[in-house]
Amino acid sequence: MHDFVGRLIDDSYEKLFLDDMPIEISEIGGCIGYEELVKQCLEQLAKSNKKKVVVIKVGEMFDVIVINEITKILQENFKDKNFILLVDDYRKLDLDFPLIESLAGWPTVIEHAKEHDGENMISFKNIDNHHRNKLFLSRNNKGKNHRRAWVKFLEDNNLKEKGFVSEGWNGIFLEHLNDDPINTVEPFESIGYNSHNQRYPSRDDKSLMSFYNDSFCEVITSSECKESKLYGCFDSEKEWRPFLFCVIPQIIIFKNYDEYLREQGFDLFDDVLDTSFYKIENLKIKFDIIKNNLEIIEKDLVVDGKFREDIWIRLKENQNNLFKGWSQFFYKKIEEINNV
């Protein structure tokens, strides 16, 4: 994801891509050493006359606290440079440098759409309000506890048959219904197909367009549903697919993530749905609210098998907002930092 972000930041900034640099990782994950990384950063900065530096980390290997410590070392060596952190960690912390929470999934879904549908993304832009058969879809690849709990909740409440539901830990992928030969959830050396013609499920969103176009809502089970002791609070491209596909989002993620989406103008349908689940960590309570929202969608927001027209207009506005691009967000944040 850092590649997509880096391309959208102009060259007046020196860009340090920490995701590409070596770190020491413990057996349970998380960074325990970054000496070589610091060395590479210092070498890069020594060759640059740029005064503005963006420290970019959008992977999951270490959190913003570690990056803040790394940047303190860099600042000590380059006192004439101004550092900004661009990190996928959404905790409110007292840091030594300005932080922009990355929202890196935003440019990632757009770049994947362009990769598989062409630069103009015509197939996505041509999504219209038509008859749909399923209430929701839910993609659950790696068998993390909150995903297993969600699928069990669907089964216990007789909801599973109302949606398209993948369960990677049981070898069940939506891709199989498209005769797509996916049988793993592990990433490969290169994005796309590996030597066994197996594809990482999350990369080609267009291949699942028929499922999105036959659903009214996506319930996203994010990589984590609460703060990680190792990585903080992070997101990915998963949270942004409902905006790409013009369906109603309900996102199971760490508390208050909705605030970042609303701040960038994305509609979460607060006036017709109960979005209080974004403020709750208890999964059972969260799931119950989402279930009730699915009933509201089915009874009130759907007319004759199609989105109610006013809801559809708002879904297309979400997509249009997505297509305006991540750059507007980044430079707005830069302006806010400069005006402090």
Secondary structure, DSSP 4 states (H G I P E B T S, - for coil): -HHHHHHTS-TTEEEEEGGGS--EE-TTSSEEE-HHHHHHHHHHHHT---SEEEEEE-SSSS-HHHHHHHHHHHHHH-TTSEEEEEES-------SS-EEE--THHHHHHHHHHHHHTTTTHHHHT-------EEEEE---S--HHHHHHHHHHHHTT-GGGEEE-BGGGTB-GGGGGT------S--SSSSB-TTS-B-TTS-GGGGHHHHTTEEEEEEE-S-SS-BTTTBS---SGGGHHHHHT-EEEEE-STTHHHHHHHTT----TTTS-GGGGG---HHHHHHHHHHHHHHHHHHSEETTEE-HHHHHHHHHHHHHHHH-HHHHHHHHHHHHHT-
